[in-house]
Amino acid sequence: MLVAHAPAIRSLAWSTIKRPVFTRSIGAMPHVAKAEGDISSVFASLSGETEQQLPLRYRDLKKQLIAENADKVQASWNRLIKSLGDGIETAKVMREQVIPSVTFTDLTTGKLSSKTIDIIKNRGTVVVRGVFSPSEALELKAQTRAYIGANLSITKHFKGQVFEIYWSPSQIKARGDPRMLSTQRALQRLWSGLPEEQTNTPLTYADRLRMRTPGDRSFALGPHVDGGSLERWEDPTYASCYTEILKGNWENHNAFDAKHRVNAIMDLYNSSGGCAAFREFQGWLSLSSCGPGEGTLRINPLLKQATAYWILRPFFSPPKHDPSSLDGWKLDLSTSRFPGSAQGRGQEMSDVTHPHLQLQHSVVSAPRVEPGDFLAWHCDTIHAVDPLHNGKEDASVFYIPVVPKCRLNEEYIQQQKEAFITGYPPPDFPGGNGEENHQGRPGLDAIKEVGGRAALTAMGF
């Protein structure tokens, strides 16, 4: 049903809403509608940009963050490089088998062993098997194709792979289904630092969808981390999430403590691809049978070591007599350079900017997934996509992250609710009219039908 004909919407006095200008403050600045674009807006590598020359204030920031911990940080770096190397050797041997898989039932009924939970936290990634049945997931994909086909002339996408679609009937069904909300709720319980009421209340964050065709080379998104780049050092609250790393005690870093993250500013520059909401896990629901090399996700499974490395990387330089060496790196606070970082872009990694990661070995493919499986990865996890889709069928997913209830996210969801009603893109995404005129765009009753009160609450109604 089209929003324009939804009596439930009219009863809420939303029918006269025009293009929303989001003015509620999220983080440091009022949020306004973003420029039009696609997923390339998020990453310098996809948009063809070169590394930014950062202002000298970033050199001063380095000194402020390290303060009087120089010796401890240097010693911790030396320990880190050894531990990181050991972890990479494990990844080389195990490859996709290093990523844990659990069943939907075991996850949502509390049957995971403490050992399995530890593995999930160490790897930062988990596959949840059978959230939907294969037939249900394939039907969602068929419905999505029908929605795209009915609106093909006005649907924006990135080179035919990642669609700027957020409000299709099938996405609404997947996000609001009680099984999806149960999965999100169970994954939230892996975190600490939030009241129980917030932990048990997932919010629905609308994201894109991907339909990658066999042979595709265009969506070659390299290793990166979402949730801002420079913000992690520049915003004091965000930086406090990594206090133990910056103090020289990286082994004590707790990646699953949400205490400070719920107040961190993750989008200082209101960029086209910036994320103002706190996502504990990013995730996608698979709509295809897809394995390694078939257009799937690639993940670094060394959450603590890799995070410590890329947080500390801006503070270290190789020996001047041998810049290509991986040994003998020393603390260096003399430049404003933050490798792979840019204002208003995601944090990216490469063999040039982050050589100790040995990305060709440490980034592994996700295990084979079937339609209805859900893949989740921690918000600090380095991830990428297969540069070439070598499979024989499409690699299709709905991006559905795990978003907890907290002040920051509740403010975001209220703005997202306005976007849903009008059909415009959610506030974190490139702007424009979006799906305002799309045929078959669902209204409020579709959310209620699929998930009842819990689904409505998750969407801010």
N, C-alpha and C positions, 0 to 999 in steps of 0.2 A: 504494500500500500504506500502511496506517495504521501510525504509529510503534509503537503498542501491540503489533503483531504482527510487528515486524521482528526476526528472530533476530540480525542484526548489531548492533542496538542492545542487545539483552539480553546479548550476549557482552561488551559494554563496561560492563556493570553500571549502565546508565543507566535501566533500566526502573522503578526505584523512586523516581526523582527526582520531587519535588513542585514547587510553585511556587518557582523559584529566587530567592534573595535575593542579589543580586550584591554581593559585598563586596570584590572585588579592587580595589585603588586604581587609578583612571585619573585622571591629573592631580592635582588638589589635594585630592580628597576621595574616600572610598569611594563606589562606585556602587551605589545601591539601586534596587529596582523603582519605576518612576514611576507616577503616577496615571493612570487611564484618561483617554482623550481622543481627539482626531483632529488633523488638520493645522492647525486653527485654534489649537491650543495653542502653535504656534510664533510666531505673529504678532499683535501688538497690534491691527492693523487688522482682521483677521478675527474676533478675539474681542471687538471693540468697546471696547477699552481706550483711555483717553486717555493723553497723554504723562506719564511718571513724573516726579515731582519728585525729583531725585537728591540724595544727601547732599553736604555741603560738601566731603567728602574728594575728590570728583571735581574741584572747583576746584583743590585742591592738586595733584592728579595732572596737570592741564594745565600748571601751572608747572614741575613736575618734568620733564615730557617735553620742553618747549621749552627749559628751562634758559637758557643764554646765547646761544641761536641766534635771538633775536627778530628782529633785523634781516635775517638771512639768510632766515628763514622768510617774512617779509613780502615780500621781494624775489622769493622763489620763487613765492609766491602770485600775484603780478602776472604772472609769466611763464606760470604754469599757466593762468590764466584766458584768456590769449590763445591758448595751444595748445589748450585745451579747446574754445574757440569755433571754431577752425579745423577741428578734428575733427568737431564737430557739423555744420558745413556740408557736410562730406564725407558724413556719414551721411544728411543730408537728401536728397542727390542720389542716392546709391547704394541706400539702403534695404536690403532683404534681400540684395542682391547684394554687400554689403560683407562678408558672412560667407563664409569659404572652404569649399569642398567638396573632398574627396579620395576616391579609391576605397579600399576595404578592401585590395585587393592592393597598391596603391602605398604605403599607409601601413605595412603589415606586412612588406613586403619591402625597405624602406629606399629606395624610389625617389622620395621627395619631394625636390624641389630645395631648396636653401638659401633661395631666395626664398619658396617656399611655406611653409617652416617659420617664416620671419620674419613672414609675414602671419598665420599661426595664432597666434603669440605676441603680435603687436600687437593682434589682435582678441580674443584670449582664448577663442575659440570655433571649432569646426570641425564640419562634417557629414561623417561617414564613410559613404560609400554602399556598400550591399550587404554588410553584415556577415552578414545572413541573406538568403535568397531571399524574395521577397514571399509565396510560397505557404507557406513555413515560418513566417513571422511571422504570417500570418493563421491558421494552424493553432494557434499559441500563443495567439492571442486567443480562438479558439473553445474551446480547453481551459480557458482562464481563466473564460470565461462559464459553462462547465459546472460548474466548481469553485464559483463564486459561487452559481450556481443551486441546487446541492446543499446549500448551507449558508446560504441567504439569511436565514433567521430569526435566525442568530447572528452574522452578519458586520456589523461596524461600518464606517461610511463617513461622509464629509463631504458631506452634501446630494446623495448619489447619484453623486458624481464621483470622489473620491479614496478608495480603499478601504484600510482597515487590514488588508491582507493581505500577508504576507511569504513564506509557505511553500507556495504553490500548486505543483503539479507543473510548470506552464509557467514560472514564475519560476525554479525550480531548474534547468530545462533551459537557459533563456536565460543565466543567470549562469555556469553551469559549462561551457558549450559552448567547445571549443577556440578557435573563431573570436572569441568575446567576450574570452577571456583574452589572445589574441594582439593584439586591438585595444587592450586596456588596457595591455599590456606596451609596445606601440609608443608610446602616448601618454605613458607614464611616462618614456620616453627623452627627451622634450622638456624634462624637468626636470634640474637639476644639484644637487649637494650631498649625494647619497646614494651609498653604495657600489654597484658594478655588480650585486652579488648581490641587493640590495634592489630596485634598479630593474627587474630582470628577473623579479621575483616579485610579481605582483599578488595582493591578497587580495580576498575576496568580501564586500562590504558589502550586507546585505539591506535593501531599501527597499520603499516602497509601490508601488502601481500606480494609474494614473488611467484612467478611461473616461468621457470627457466627451461628452455628447450634444448634437446640434445645437440651437441656441437657448439654451443654458445661459448664465445670467448670474451664477450663485451663486458660482462659483470665480473671482472677480475679484481675484486676488492681485496687488497692485501691486509696483512696483520695490523690490527688496530684495537683500541679500547674506546668504548663510547662513554657518554656522561661527562663531556668536556675534556679539555686537555690542560691548558695553562691554569684553569680554574683549580685544579687539584693542589697546586702550589700557591696560587694567588689569593684564593679565598681562605682566610684564617680558619674558618670552621671546617672547610673541606680538608685543608692541610692537617688538621688535628686528627682526622681519621687515620693518618699515617705517622702519628707521633713517634711510635716505637721505632719505625724505620728511620726517621730523621734524627733520632737520638742515638742511633748506632746499636739498636737492639732489635733488628729485624725478626729474629726468631720469636719474639714475643708479640708480633703483630697479629691481631685478631680480625680477619677479613669479614667476619660475620657479626660484628658489633655495630648496630644501627644507631647508637646513641647520638653521635655527631652527624651522621649522614642525613638524618631527617631534617637538619637545619642548614645543610651545606648548599652553597650557590653553585650550581653546575653549568649555568649558562650566563656568564657575565656580559656577553656581547649580543644577546638576542639574535643569534645567527640563524640562518635558514634551516640548519640541521641540528641546532642546539637542543638539549634536553633539560627542561626545567623541573621535571618530576624525578623522584627518587625511585629507581627500579632496582629491587634487590637482585632479581635475576632477569636477564633478557631471555626470550624463549620463542620457539615456534612450534606450531602444530603441523605435523607432516600430512600432506594430502597425496603423497606418492610413496612408492617403494624406491628407496634411494640409498646408495652405499658409497663408500670411499671412491673418489674420482668421478662421481656422477653428479657434479654440481652442488655438493653438499657443504655443510659448515666444516671449517677446520679450526682446531682449538689448541691452545697451549695448556696442558694439564698440570702445570706447576704453579698453582695460584699464589702461594706465599712467596716463593723464591722469585718468580717472574715479576710480581708486583713490586717487591723490594728493589729489584734491579731497575725497572723503568722509572720508579720514583727517585732513585739515587743517581741514575744515569746523567742528568744535567750537571751534576756536581763533580764529575770525574772526566779526565782526559788521558789519552794514551801517552806513552813517552815520546817526547819531541823527536828523538833520534830515530824512532821507528813507529810512526803513526798507525801502521797496520797490525801492530802487535796486540795480542789479547792479554799479555802479561805486563806487569809493572805500571798499571794505571794509578794515577795519583789524584787526590782531591785538588780541584781547580775552580776557584771562585772568581776568576778574572774576566769572564765573558758573560754576556746576557743570553747566550744561546741555550735553548731548551730543545734538544734534537727531537724531530718528529712532531713538535707542538706548534700550534698556530692560534692566533686569536680568532675565535668563532669557528674553529674546525675541530674534528675529532683527533684524538691522539693516535698517531700512526708509528709503526715500527718497520725497520728494514735492516738488512745486513750491514748497511752503511751506518745508520744511526744507532743501532743496538746490536753490535756484533756478537756479544757474549750469549745472546739468546739462541744462536745457531738455528734460525727459524726454519731452515729446510729439514731439520731433525726434530726440533721441539714442538712444532705445530703439527698436530696429527688430525686425520679425518675423523669425523663422528662415525660411530658404528652404523651399520645398516639399520635404517628405520623403515617401518611399514606405515601405510595410511592409518592415522589415528594415534600414532606415537607422539609424545611431546618431549622436546629437547630444551633444557634450561641451562644457562651458564651465568655465573656470577658477574656482577656489574664491573668488576675489575679484570675479568678474564680477557686475555689477548685472543682474538679470533679473526678469521678470514673466511673466504669462500674459495672453492676450487677454481683455479684460473681457467680450466677447460672442463666442460660438461661432457664426459666420455660415455655417459649412459645411453640407454635406448629409449627412455621415456622421460617425460617432463619431471623436473624437480620443483615441486610446488609446495608452498608453506604459507600459513598465516602467522605473521609475527604477533606474539601475545606475551608480553612480559609479566612479571610478578611484581605488583605494586602495592605496598602496605598503606594502611590508613594512617595518616599523620597530617599535621596542619599544612605542610607544603603541598602534599598530594591532594588533599581535599580542596584547596584553592584551585589547583590545576583542573581537577575533575569538574568543578563548577564552570570553568571556562570551556572545557571540552563538551560539557552538556549543551551549552549554547551552540557550539559548532555542529553537534549532532542534529539538533533541531533544524538548523538552517541548511545543513548539508555541506558546510564548508570544512576544509581540513582542520584537524585538531591544532591547538595552539603551538605545539612543538614542531610542526611541520611546515614546509613551504606553503605559502598562501594561495590566493586566487579563489575563484568561485567553486572549485572542487566539484562536488556531486549535486550541487543545488538543483540542476535540471535533469538529473539522471532518472530514467524510467525505472520503476520498481524499488526505489529507495524506501526502506522501511521507516515506520514511525515508532512511537513510544510503546504501542501495543505489542510490537514484535519482541521487545525486551521482556515485557511482562509475560508473554506467552512462553518463552523459552526457559526463563529462570525465576519467574515470580518476584517476590519481594527482595530476595538476595541480589538478583541481577539488577533490579532497579536501584537498589542502594549502592551497588558497585559503580553504577553510572551516574550517581549523584542525584537521583530522583527520590 
